[in-house]
């Protein structure tokens, strides 16, 4: 199973591929489908980072400023996604707003992969355990959004039982 850093980089690569696919696609309806998939992937990725990765990294890294900046960047991306979802794909400004989203995501990915991830790899953080938690949470979010295909599940790995995830406490307790 992939560790936390590997999972994050896999997500980045997948979204970058969707950005490229969008650029090559003709027709607003087809572009909108790709945009919707990318936005869903970005929302799930951000939620997993915010719930699991960033809090763990912030405890290990001496300078929490990098995490705070990443969270601000996530907010910008979420705002852009909200604006895009509210727009008609035929709207003349859709492609412009989409380009703004892509630029913000690429900037965030560059900083994360260039600074934050290498620092977490050099820390005492248990990236393997964190990766398991992140994969499980990602799967839950994908299922909630209707994107939990068997292909995605097989890549995410086998989720742990809730009783294991909650520190041995039974969900029925």
ChimeraX attribute file (.defattr): number of C-alpha atoms within 10 A of each C-alpha:
attribute: neighborCount
match mode: 1-to-1
recipient: residues
	/A:1	14
	/A:2	19
	/A:3	17
	/A:4	26
	/A:5	20
	/A:6	15
	/A:7	20
	/A:8	24
	/A:9	15
	/A:10	13
	/A:11	16
	/A:12	21
	/A:13	13
	/A:14	14
	/A:15	23
	/A:16	17
	/A:17	13
	/A:18	20
	/A:19	20
	/A:20	11
	/A:21	14
	/A:22	21
	/A:23	13
	/A:24	9
	/A:25	13
	/A:26	10
	/A:27	10
	/A:28	16
	/A:29	13
	/A:30	13
	/A:31	20
	/A:32	20
	/A:33	13
	/A:34	19
	/A:35	22
	/A:36	16
	/A:37	15
	/A:38	20
	/A:39	22
	/A:40	18
	/A:41	21
	/A:42	21
	/A:43	17
	/A:44	20
	/A:45	21
	/A:46	22
	/A:47	17
	/A:48	20
	/A:49	22
	/A:50	16
	/A:51	12
	/A:52	17
	/A:53	23
	/A:54	20
	/A:55	13
	/A:56	17
	/A:57	26
	/A:58	16
	/A:59	11
	/A:60	16
	/A:61	18
	/A:62	9
	/A:63	11
	/A:64	15
	/A:65	11
	/A:66	18
	/A:67	19
	/A:68	13
	/A:69	13
	/A:70	21
	/A:71	17
	/A:72	13
	/A:73	16
	/A:74	22
	/A:75	13
	/A:76	15
	/A:77	23
	/A:78	17
	/A:79	13
	/A:80	19
	/A:81	22
	/A:82	12
	/A:83	13
	/A:84	22
	/A:85	15
	/A:86	10
	/A:87	14
	/A:88	13
	/A:89	19
	/A:90	12
	/A:91	11
	/A:92	10
	/A:93	13
	/A:94	19
	/A:95	18
	/A:96	11
	/A:97	16
	/A:98	18
	/A:99	14
	/A:100	14
	/A:101	21
	/A:102	17
	/A:103	13
	/A:104	17
	/A:105	20
	/A:106	16
	/A:107	12
	/A:108	20
	/A:109	19
	/A:110	13
	/A:111	15
	/A:112	18
	/A:113	15
	/A:114	11
	/A:115	12
	/A:116	19
	/A:117	18
	/A:118	12
	/A:119	16
	/A:120	20
	/A:121	14
	/A:122	10
	/A:123	13
	/A:124	11
	/A:125	18
	/A:126	14
	/A:127	20
	/A:128	15
	/A:129	14
	/A:130	20
	/A:131	23
	/A:132	22
	/A:133	19
	/A:134	26
	/A:135	26
	/A:136	22
	/A:137	21
	/A:138	24
	/A:139	23
	/A:140	17
	/A:141	20
	/A:142	18
	/A:143	14
	/A:144	10
	/A:145	11
	/A:146	9
	/A:147	16
	/A:148	15
	/A:149	11
	/A:150	9
	/A:151	8
	/A:152	14
	/A:153	19
	/A:154	10
	/A:155	13
	/A:156	20
	/A:157	15
	/A:158	13
	/A:159	18
	/A:160	12
	/A:161	12
	/A:162	13
	/A:163	13
	/A:164	12
	/A:165	15
	/A:166	10
	/A:167	8
	/A:168	10
	/A:169	11
	/A:170	12
	/A:171	11
	/A:172	5
	/A:173	5
